[in-house]
Amino acid sequence: MSPVKAGLLLAALVAGPPLWSLVAGGALDSDAALTRWGLVAGGCAVGAEAVSRLAGGYVAQGRRRRAVEALLQTRDAIEQGTDKADSGRAA
């Protein structure tokens, strides 16, 4: 789900019911309610994008860590194989 869609959905869930009750009660007109909802939706979209980028950074960091570990294990295996080959030649 895109951050914009997530922001719109979150705004509908968080701001929708209170704004609807204000409009239904006559305390707020519909134009003002839609403007407020739009501001909340924009803020939620920005927040969802930030969380998405943060999560993506953690995933990328985990991939890099696993790749480095795999390279180190491969290097150790090669070195151990080379050491065994060298000891076999010396005998």
Residue pairs with C-beta under 8 A, 6 or more apart in sequence:
1 9
3 45
3 48
3 49
3 52
4 45
4 48
6 44
6 45
6 48
7 41
7 42
7 43
7 44
7 45
7 46
7 47
7 48
7 49
8 41
8 44
8 45
10 41
10 44
10 48
11 37
11 40
11 41
11 43
11 44
12 37
12 41
14 40
14 44
15 36
15 37
15 40
15 41
16 37
19 28
19 33
19 36
19 37
20 33
22 28
22 33
23 29
23 30
23 33
28 36
